[in-house]
Amino acid sequence: MRQMEKFLSIAQETALEAGRVIMEVYRTGDFGETHKPDESPLTRADSLSHSTITRLLGKTGLPVLSEEGKDIEYHTRKDWTLFWLIDPLDGTKEFIARNGEFTINIALVQRNIAIAGVVHAPCLDRLYTGSRESGVYRMEKGNSTRLAPLAERRNYHDLVQQEALRVIASRSHLSEDTAKFIARLRYCNLVQAGSALKFTSLVEGQADLYPRFSPSMEWDTAAAHAILNASGRGVYWVDGQSELLYNKPNLINPWFIAF
């Protein structure tokens, strides 16, 4: 427990410092935007956050796998028993659109399971942190609130038959397959949001289901996945049964449903 508290404390302080760096860029409006080979955007804030996080987490002595430093071969990382998996700026499109819906995601992964996570939304001055040992907390504007876990885990097949289901989906990555899945549900209320804030809506009890039937990467989900597990929820393959695993040879996630 003490070690977990130590790691989460370090992750929280790291996320807050990265948030300060990102907000400095955000306020200037000079993002230095470029594009990666896959045409996804990259800004100065992504790079500065990556440098800040890897420097601070490096003091723990654990390996760090980051979106902006992902070219670590599987033969090197397959033997990692404990490591950090991070997204220095999740929701770069939202950052560029200046709608505030971007996060910093820091996960602690043990072999292939995310065991602790921090999700920080600097523009909202809101941070979520959690593990099974510590429970889940929301820290907002200087106040810390413990978020109670679900009394019991809900059955996926019963959940999708529910009327007035509250579904949250991606603002920037709503694929045709995801839209078709949502259309097959009984009457539902659809809300869209960016970055890992979709997962935190589940943690807060503001949404019931988050389907993602389009590509995503391990660093997009790991931190929030750990927090969801600590709150009695999870991130599953489309069968609603098997949870996502991490540090795979290929870092692309399968299609998933979080609830």
Residue frames as qw, qx, qy, qz and C-alpha x, y, z in Angstrom:
[[0.000, 0.886, 0.464, 0.000, 0.00, 0.00, 0.00],
 [0.306, -0.793, 0.087, 0.520, 2.78, 2.43, 0.89],
 [0.395, -0.149, 0.591, 0.688, 4.56, 1.81, -2.40],
 [0.202, 0.605, 0.675, 0.371, 1.33, 2.37, -4.33],
 [0.139, -0.925, -0.274, 0.224, 0.72, 5.63, -2.44],
 [0.387, -0.578, 0.322, 0.642, 4.25, 6.74, -3.29],
 [0.341, 0.135, 0.686, 0.629, 3.87, 5.93, -6.98],
 [0.083, 0.770, 0.601, 0.199, 0.47, 7.65, -7.20],
 [0.250, -0.866, -0.098, 0.421, 1.82, 10.72, -5.41],
 [0.364, -0.359, 0.486, 0.709, 4.69, 10.96, -7.89],
 [0.250, 0.390, 0.735, 0.495, 2.31, 10.45, -10.82],
 [0.032, -0.877, -0.472, 0.084, -0.03, 13.18, -9.53],
 [0.266, -0.782, 0.121, 0.551, 2.76, 15.73, -9.09],
 [0.367, -0.113, 0.645, 0.661, 4.14, 14.80, -12.51],
 [0.188, 0.611, 0.699, 0.322, 0.74, 15.26, -14.17],
 [0.115, -0.916, -0.284, 0.258, 0.25, 18.63, -12.47],
 [0.319, -0.598, 0.340, 0.652, 3.67, 19.86, -13.60],
 [0.302, 0.153, 0.732, 0.591, 3.01, 18.66, -17.15],
 [0.081, 0.788, 0.609, 0.049, -0.33, 20.45, -16.98],
 [0.183, -0.843, -0.022, 0.506, 1.40, 23.70, -16.10],
 [0.314, -0.302, 0.585, 0.685, 3.74, 23.30, -19.08],
 [0.223, 0.437, 0.780, 0.388, 0.84, 22.55, -21.43],
 [0.006, -0.871, -0.468, 0.152, -1.20, 25.51, -20.21],
 [0.250, -0.644, 0.207, 0.693, 1.71, 27.88, -20.83],
 [0.184, -0.007, 0.713, 0.677, 1.59, 26.86, -24.50],
 [0.071, 0.616, 0.777, 0.107, -2.22, 26.87, -24.56],
 [0.083, -0.835, -0.294, 0.458, -2.39, 30.48, -23.38],
 [0.203, -0.470, 0.390, 0.766, 0.03, 31.71, -26.05],
 [0.694, 0.585, 0.215, -0.359, -1.99, 30.29, -28.94],
 [0.369, 0.692, -0.589, -0.194, 1.33, 29.49, -30.64],
 [0.916, -0.175, 0.307, -0.190, 1.11, 25.70, -30.82],
 [0.033, -0.585, 0.753, 0.300, 3.88, 25.02, -33.35],
 [0.841, 0.159, 0.409, -0.317, 1.55, 22.48, -34.97],
 [0.180, 0.428, -0.791, -0.398, 3.03, 19.77, -37.19],
 [0.897, 0.037, -0.018, -0.439, 1.78, 16.35, -38.26],
 [0.561, -0.346, 0.750, 0.053, 2.99, 12.81, -37.61],
 [0.002, 0.175, -0.842, -0.511, 3.36, 10.28, -40.46],
 [0.065, 0.426, 0.902, 0.028, -0.24, 9.13, -39.84],
 [0.016, -0.525, -0.328, -0.785, -1.40, 12.77, -40.25],
 [0.482, -0.737, -0.461, 0.109, -2.41, 13.09, -36.58],
 [0.094, 0.900, -0.106, 0.412, -1.47, 16.50, -35.15],
 [0.733, -0.246, -0.311, 0.553, 1.52, 17.21, -32.92],
 [0.033, -0.947, -0.042, -0.316, 2.14, 20.44, -31.01],
 [0.235, 0.562, -0.545, 0.577, 4.87, 22.00, -28.90],
 [0.601, -0.448, 0.331, -0.573, 2.72, 21.13, -25.89],
 [0.988, 0.010, -0.123, -0.095, 2.88, 17.37, -26.73],
 [0.716, 0.391, -0.391, 0.426, 6.67, 17.46, -26.89],
 [0.028, -0.561, 0.452, -0.692, 7.20, 19.63, -23.80],
 [0.783, -0.355, 0.185, -0.477, 4.79, 17.51, -21.75],
 [0.960, 0.126, -0.236, 0.079, 6.57, 14.34, -22.88],
 [0.478, 0.478, -0.464, 0.572, 9.94, 15.74, -21.81],
 [0.340, -0.524, 0.371, -0.687, 8.58, 16.88, -18.44],
 [0.901, -0.228, 0.075, -0.362, 6.88, 13.58, -17.64],
 [0.912, 0.199, -0.300, 0.197, 9.73, 11.30, -18.72],
 [0.272, 0.542, -0.483, 0.631, 12.19, 13.40, -16.71],
 [0.461, -0.451, 0.390, -0.657, 10.13, 13.32, -13.51],
 [0.955, -0.106, 0.052, -0.274, 8.98, 9.69, -13.76],
 [0.721, 0.451, -0.472, 0.231, 12.52, 8.65, -14.68],
 [0.104, -0.580, 0.590, -0.552, 13.48, 9.35, -11.06],
 [0.843, -0.239, 0.253, -0.410, 11.43, 6.31, -10.00],
 [0.240, -0.429, 0.854, 0.172, 13.81, 4.00, -11.89],
 [0.639, 0.329, 0.684, -0.125, 10.92, 2.42, -13.79],
 [0.283, 0.112, 0.620, 0.723, 10.80, 2.30, -17.60],
 [0.313, 0.557, 0.262, -0.723, 8.54, 4.82, -19.34],
 [0.304, 0.280, 0.759, 0.503, 6.57, 4.07, -22.50],
 [0.149, 0.582, 0.219, -0.769, 5.10, 7.23, -24.02],
 [0.618, 0.689, 0.377, -0.050, 3.13, 8.10, -27.13],
 [0.293, 0.931, -0.212, -0.044, 5.89, 10.52, -28.07],
 [0.027, -0.641, 0.767, 0.004, 8.63, 7.95, -27.41],
 [0.886, 0.004, 0.263, -0.383, 6.92, 4.74, -28.44],
 [0.737, 0.518, -0.425, -0.083, 9.67, 3.22, -30.59],
 [0.331, -0.500, 0.771, -0.216, 10.84, 0.74, -27.95],
 [0.523, 0.172, -0.768, -0.328, 11.04, -2.74, -29.44],
 [0.844, -0.344, -0.109, -0.398, 8.89, -5.48, -27.92],
 [0.845, 0.056, -0.444, 0.292, 11.93, -7.67, -27.26],
 [0.224, 0.327, -0.442, 0.805, 13.11, -4.92, -24.86],
 [0.399, -0.294, 0.236, -0.836, 9.82, -4.17, -23.10],
 [0.769, -0.159, -0.523, -0.331, 8.38, -7.72, -22.95],
 [0.639, -0.110, -0.640, 0.412, 10.35, -8.40, -19.76],
 [0.093, -0.372, 0.266, -0.885, 9.20, -5.26, -17.96],
 [0.290, -0.378, -0.855, 0.205, 7.36, -6.23, -14.77],
 [0.112, -0.811, -0.431, 0.379, 6.42, -2.67, -13.78],
 [0.362, 0.084, 0.284, 0.884, 6.46, 0.43, -15.96],
 [0.190, 0.568, 0.260, -0.757, 4.82, 3.78, -16.71],
 [0.312, 0.400, 0.702, 0.500, 2.55, 4.07, -19.75],
 [0.031, -0.597, -0.258, 0.759, 1.76, 7.69, -20.60],
 [0.345, 0.671, 0.462, 0.467, -0.01, 9.97, -23.04],
 [0.340, -0.175, -0.183, 0.906, 1.55, 13.42, -22.56],
 [0.299, 0.267, 0.051, -0.915, -1.39, 15.13, -24.27],
 [0.196, 0.321, 0.918, 0.124, -4.50, 13.11, -24.98],
 [0.208, 0.820, 0.518, -0.124, -6.88, 15.02, -27.21],
 [0.367, -0.234, 0.240, 0.868, -4.49, 17.09, -29.30],
 [0.047, 0.467, 0.593, 0.654, -7.35, 17.93, -31.69],
 [0.329, -0.818, -0.472, -0.009, -9.34, 19.29, -28.73],
 [0.495, -0.527, -0.020, 0.691, -6.28, 21.24, -27.60],
 [0.256, 0.058, 0.426, 0.866, -5.96, 22.84, -31.04],
 [0.150, -0.618, -0.602, -0.483, -9.71, 23.54, -31.10],
 [0.045, 0.240, -0.410, 0.879, -9.26, 25.22, -27.68],
 [0.621, -0.437, -0.359, -0.543, -12.33, 23.53, -26.16],
 [0.364, -0.585, 0.536, -0.489, -10.50, 22.42, -22.99],
 [0.946, -0.098, 0.148, -0.272, -11.25, 18.70, -23.46],
 [0.672, 0.476, -0.535, 0.189, -7.69, 17.36, -23.30],
 [0.790, -0.594, 0.117, -0.099, -5.91, 15.36, -20.62],
 [0.180, 0.605, -0.764, 0.133, -2.59, 14.01, -19.40],
 [0.945, -0.171, -0.105, -0.259, -2.75, 10.25, -18.82],
 [0.111, 0.571, -0.779, 0.233, -0.25, 8.43, -16.60],
 [0.930, -0.190, -0.127, -0.287, -0.71, 4.71, -15.89],
 [0.241, -0.533, 0.804, -0.109, 1.31, 2.30, -13.79],
 [0.870, 0.187, -0.297, -0.347, 1.26, -1.08, -15.51],
 [0.502, -0.437, 0.741, -0.091, 2.24, -4.39, -13.92],
 [0.421, 0.020, 0.850, 0.317, 3.16, -6.81, -16.72],
 [0.012, 0.262, 0.639, 0.723, 0.02, -6.40, -18.86],
 [0.252, -0.726, -0.639, -0.035, -2.50, -4.94, -16.40],
 [0.051, 0.577, -0.089, 0.810, -2.98, -1.24, -15.61],
 [0.521, -0.390, -0.688, 0.321, -2.96, -1.14, -11.79],
 [0.207, -0.681, -0.311, 0.630, -2.99, 2.61, -11.06],
 [0.377, 0.514, 0.427, 0.642, -3.75, 5.74, -13.01],
 [0.083, -0.591, -0.216, 0.773, -3.87, 9.52, -13.06],
 [0.304, 0.583, 0.543, 0.522, -5.95, 11.50, -15.56],
 [0.202, -0.546, -0.215, 0.784, -5.47, 15.27, -15.38],
 [0.300, 0.735, 0.470, 0.387, -7.51, 17.83, -17.30],
 [0.415, -0.188, -0.184, 0.871, -5.44, 21.01, -16.78],
 [0.076, -0.321, -0.289, -0.899, -7.87, 23.37, -18.51],
 [0.580, -0.557, -0.438, -0.401, -10.60, 22.23, -16.09],
 [0.099, -0.545, 0.613, -0.564, -8.24, 22.17, -13.08],
 [0.878, -0.184, 0.167, -0.409, -9.45, 18.62, -12.44],
 [0.246, 0.464, -0.851, 0.010, -7.49, 15.45, -11.71],
 [0.923, -0.189, -0.029, -0.335, -8.62, 11.86, -11.18],
 [0.154, 0.525, -0.821, 0.164, -6.43, 9.31, -9.46],
 [0.846, -0.209, 0.191, -0.451, -7.02, 5.73, -8.45],
 [0.335, 0.290, -0.897, -0.011, -6.00, 2.16, -7.79],
 [0.699, -0.363, -0.583, -0.203, -7.72, -0.79, -6.14],
 [0.566, -0.202, -0.546, 0.584, -5.64, -0.19, -3.00],
 [0.145, -0.081, -0.211, 0.963, -6.22, 3.55, -2.70],
 [0.246, 0.703, 0.606, -0.281, -9.71, 3.98, -4.13],
 [0.368, 0.507, 0.403, 0.667, -10.64, 6.74, -6.58],
 [0.188, -0.669, -0.287, 0.660, -10.39, 10.48, -5.97],
 [0.352, 0.743, 0.304, 0.481, -11.30, 13.59, -7.91],
 [0.407, -0.481, -0.154, 0.761, -9.20, 16.65, -7.12],
 [0.242, 0.684, 0.443, 0.526, -10.70, 19.89, -8.37],
 [0.017, -0.785, 0.012, -0.619, -9.75, 23.48, -7.60],
 [0.012, 0.489, -0.626, 0.607, -7.96, 22.45, -4.40],
 [0.704, -0.207, 0.382, -0.562, -10.68, 20.11, -3.13],
 [0.179, 0.224, -0.949, -0.128, -10.35, 16.32, -2.95],
 [0.752, -0.036, 0.182, -0.633, -13.44, 14.08, -3.14],
 [0.246, -0.156, 0.954, 0.066, -13.48, 10.31, -2.84],
 [0.616, 0.147, -0.346, -0.692, -15.70, 8.73, -5.50],
 [0.677, -0.146, 0.643, -0.328, -17.58, 5.68, -4.28],
 [0.029, 0.169, -0.894, -0.414, -17.28, 2.49, -6.36],
 [0.653, -0.115, -0.421, -0.619, -20.31, 0.72, -7.79],
 [0.683, -0.331, 0.491, -0.427, -21.98, -1.55, -5.27],
 [0.750, 0.016, 0.652, 0.110, -21.85, -4.35, -7.83],
 [0.089, -0.300, 0.616, 0.723, -20.50, -4.67, -11.37],
 [0.655, 0.406, 0.174, -0.614, -23.25, -4.44, -13.99],
 [0.654, 0.126, 0.710, 0.226, -23.87, -7.20, -16.51],
 [0.053, -0.280, 0.445, 0.849, -23.08, -5.96, -20.02],
 [0.067, -0.271, -0.830, -0.483, -25.94, -7.77, -21.76],
 [0.139, -0.713, -0.647, 0.231, -28.48, -6.41, -19.27],
 [0.186, -0.565, -0.030, 0.804, -26.98, -2.94, -19.54],
 [0.022, -0.122, 0.544, 0.830, -27.36, -2.63, -23.33],
 [0.126, -0.487, -0.814, -0.289, -31.04, -3.62, -23.07],
 [0.166, -0.546, -0.489, 0.660, -31.67, -0.75, -20.70],
 [0.206, 0.816, 0.411, 0.349, -33.88, 2.09, -21.86],
 [0.106, -0.983, 0.047, -0.144, -32.62, 5.68, -21.59],
 [0.854, -0.161, 0.024, 0.493, -29.04, 4.41, -21.66],
 [0.030, -0.964, 0.154, 0.216, -26.53, 7.25, -21.29],
 [0.868, 0.199, 0.192, 0.412, -23.88, 6.75, -23.96],
 [0.100, -0.893, 0.230, 0.374, -20.74, 8.83, -24.33],
 [0.839, 0.334, 0.270, 0.335, -18.65, 8.79, -27.50],
 [0.529, -0.214, 0.170, 0.804, -15.70, 10.53, -29.06],
 [0.210, 0.830, 0.143, -0.497, -16.09, 14.08, -30.27],
 [0.172, 0.729, -0.483, -0.454, -13.32, 13.78, -32.86],
 [0.074, 0.300, -0.925, -0.222, -13.23, 10.04, -33.61],
 [0.661, 0.193, 0.520, -0.506, -16.87, 8.91, -33.92],
 [0.046, -0.204, 0.847, 0.489, -16.52, 6.17, -36.52],
 [0.601, 0.000, -0.415, -0.683, -19.28, 4.79, -38.71],
 [0.568, -0.097, -0.816, 0.042, -19.07, 1.44, -36.88],
 [0.118, -0.148, -0.640, 0.745, -19.46, 3.16, -33.50],
 [0.384, 0.092, 0.000, -0.919, -22.44, 5.12, -34.78],
 [0.627, -0.039, -0.642, -0.439, -24.07, 1.92, -36.08],
 [0.407, -0.139, -0.826, 0.366, -23.59, 0.23, -32.69],
 [0.077, 0.161, 0.430, -0.885, -25.18, 3.18, -30.89],
 [0.487, 0.047, -0.299, -0.819, -28.09, 3.20, -33.37],
 [0.576, -0.108, -0.789, -0.185, -28.89, -0.42, -32.45],
 [0.139, -0.104, -0.734, 0.656, -29.30, 0.41, -28.77],
 [0.106, -0.740, -0.663, -0.032, -32.70, 1.10, -27.34],
 [0.023, 0.936, 0.124, 0.329, -33.51, 4.77, -26.76],
 [0.708, -0.301, -0.181, 0.612, -30.33, 6.36, -25.51],
 [0.026, -0.994, -0.008, 0.105, -29.00, 9.79, -24.71],
 [0.809, 0.241, 0.019, 0.536, -25.76, 10.43, -26.61],
 [0.200, -0.955, 0.119, 0.182, -23.12, 12.85, -25.32],
 [0.801, 0.432, -0.104, 0.400, -19.78, 13.51, -27.02],
 [0.389, -0.889, 0.211, 0.114, -16.51, 14.52, -25.40],
 [0.566, 0.678, -0.449, 0.135, -12.80, 14.48, -26.07],
 [0.192, 0.534, -0.736, 0.368, -9.84, 12.56, -24.65],
 [0.340, -0.084, -0.897, 0.270, -9.99, 10.43, -21.48],
 [0.306, -0.029, 0.327, -0.894, -12.79, 12.65, -20.17],
 [0.702, -0.058, -0.463, -0.538, -15.17, 10.11, -21.70],
 [0.610, -0.076, -0.755, 0.229, -13.90, 7.54, -19.19],
 [0.104, -0.003, -0.553, 0.827, -14.14, 9.96, -16.27],
 [0.529, -0.134, -0.120, -0.830, -17.82, 10.52, -17.11],
 [0.760, -0.146, -0.617, -0.146, -18.29, 6.81, -16.38],
 [0.443, -0.019, -0.648, 0.619, -16.37, 7.13, -13.11],
 [0.141, -0.046, 0.270, -0.951, -18.57, 10.08, -12.10],
 [0.240, 0.403, 0.853, -0.230, -21.75, 8.12, -12.90],
 [0.285, 0.554, -0.003, -0.782, -22.66, 10.66, -15.60],
 [0.612, 0.380, -0.501, -0.479, -22.66, 8.02, -18.38],
 [0.887, -0.152, 0.370, -0.233, -23.32, 4.29, -18.55],
 [0.861, 0.179, 0.402, 0.254, -21.45, 3.16, -21.65],
 [0.092, 0.810, -0.364, -0.450, -18.55, 4.27, -23.85],
 [0.883, 0.241, 0.373, 0.155, -18.14, 2.32, -27.12],
 [0.025, 0.778, -0.435, -0.452, -15.06, 2.82, -29.32],
 [0.844, 0.259, 0.455, 0.115, -15.14, 0.91, -32.60],
 [0.506, 0.827, -0.155, 0.189, -12.14, 2.60, -34.18],
 [0.748, 0.177, -0.390, 0.508, -8.38, 2.47, -33.57],
 [0.346, -0.892, 0.172, -0.235, -6.90, 3.68, -30.29],
 [0.535, 0.451, -0.620, 0.355, -3.60, 3.09, -28.57],
 [0.649, -0.319, -0.622, 0.301, -2.68, 1.60, -25.21],
 [0.278, -0.086, -0.331, 0.898, -1.69, 4.99, -23.75],
 [0.308, -0.334, -0.279, -0.846, -5.16, 6.34, -24.62],
 [0.723, -0.397, -0.390, -0.409, -6.87, 3.93, -22.23],
 [0.639, 0.004, -0.673, 0.372, -4.47, 2.56, -19.58],
 [0.063, 0.133, -0.478, 0.866, -4.66, 5.30, -16.93],
 [0.566, -0.132, 0.010, -0.813, -8.44, 5.59, -17.10],
 [0.765, -0.042, -0.614, -0.191, -8.75, 1.79, -17.23],
 [0.424, 0.012, -0.719, 0.550, -6.99, 1.48, -13.86],
 [0.207, -0.049, 0.335, -0.918, -9.26, 4.14, -12.37],
 [0.695, -0.069, -0.311, -0.644, -12.36, 2.44, -13.79],
 [0.673, -0.036, -0.733, 0.090, -11.28, -0.91, -12.31],
 [0.212, -0.002, -0.629, 0.748, -10.88, 0.76, -8.92],
 [0.381, 0.037, 0.184, -0.905, -14.43, 2.11, -9.23],
 [0.562, 0.185, 0.757, -0.277, -16.06, -1.23, -10.09],
 [0.651, 0.679, 0.044, -0.337, -16.05, -0.67, -13.85],
 [0.660, -0.234, 0.577, 0.421, -13.86, -1.80, -16.74],
 [0.380, 0.641, -0.366, -0.558, -12.74, -1.52, -20.35],
 [0.726, 0.017, 0.686, -0.055, -13.64, -4.62, -22.34],
 [0.091, -0.029, 0.790, 0.606, -13.37, -6.22, -25.72],
 [0.448, -0.058, -0.268, -0.851, -16.65, -5.96, -27.63],
 [0.528, -0.229, -0.811, -0.105, -17.82, -9.20, -25.98],
 [0.449, -0.681, 0.039, -0.577, -18.23, -7.24, -22.76],
 [0.928, -0.356, -0.108, 0.002, -16.32, -9.97, -20.90],
 [0.823, -0.055, -0.035, 0.564, -12.55, -9.83, -21.45],
 [0.149, -0.942, -0.014, 0.301, -10.70, -6.69, -20.34],
 [0.544, 0.791, -0.230, 0.162, -8.03, -4.96, -22.39],
 [0.832, -0.369, 0.069, 0.409, -4.39, -5.90, -21.78],
 [0.106, 0.970, -0.194, -0.099, -1.27, -3.79, -22.15],
 [0.221, -0.666, 0.669, 0.245, 2.34, -3.99, -23.36],
 [0.871, 0.314, 0.375, -0.044, 1.31, -6.15, -26.31],
 [0.595, -0.022, 0.456, 0.661, 3.69, -6.65, -29.28],
 [0.095, 0.483, 0.421, 0.762, 1.35, -4.31, -31.18],
 [0.099, -0.193, -0.500, 0.839, 0.31, -1.33, -29.04],
 [0.373, -0.166, -0.339, -0.848, -2.99, -0.77, -30.89],
 [0.421, 0.046, 0.696, -0.580, -6.07, -1.53, -28.78],
 [0.052, 0.343, 0.882, 0.319, -8.88, -3.72, -30.11],
 [0.338, -0.491, -0.282, -0.752, -12.31, -2.14, -30.42],
 [0.241, -0.110, -0.792, 0.550, -13.66, -1.79, -26.91],
 [0.399, -0.677, -0.376, -0.490, -16.63, -0.98, -24.72],
 [0.204, 0.130, -0.618, 0.748, -16.15, 0.69, -21.33],
 [0.534, -0.542, -0.332, -0.557, -18.91, 0.48, -18.73]]
